[in-house]
Amino acid sequence: MRIAVFTGSQAGPPSHQQAAATFAGELARAGIGIVYGGGHVG
């Protein structure tokens, strides 16, 4: 299974970066892949 994650092109505040890293880690542990996109990169 994979989910789509749409993000902005800026890294954002450290609290958002940490939350995104935690979320991605939990998805990875559950065997869920990420398809991402944001700004001009992705």
N, C-alpha and C positions, 0 to 999 in steps of 0.2 A: 504494500500500500504506500502511496505517496500523497502528500498534501501540498497545495500551492500556498506560498507565503509571499505577499507583496510588501515591499519595504520602501522606505525613502532612500535617497542617495547619500544622506548624511548619517554619520555614526550615531548621533544623538547623545544624550547625557549618559554618564556611566551607569546609572541605575537601569536605564533601558537596555544598554549593552549587556549587563549582567542577566537581566530577565530573559533576553533573547538567547543567550548562551545556555541558560538553565533549561529553557523550553526546548531548544534544539537537542540538548543532551538527553532529555527525557524521551523525546521522539526517537532518537537513535537507539536508546536502550529498549524501546518497545518495537524496534524493527521497522519504524515508519520513516520513509525517505522524504526529503524536502525538495520541491521545485520552487525556485525563488526568482524574483525579479524586482527591480527597483531603479528608478532614475534611468540612466543610460547604460547601466551595467546589469547583468543577470542572465 
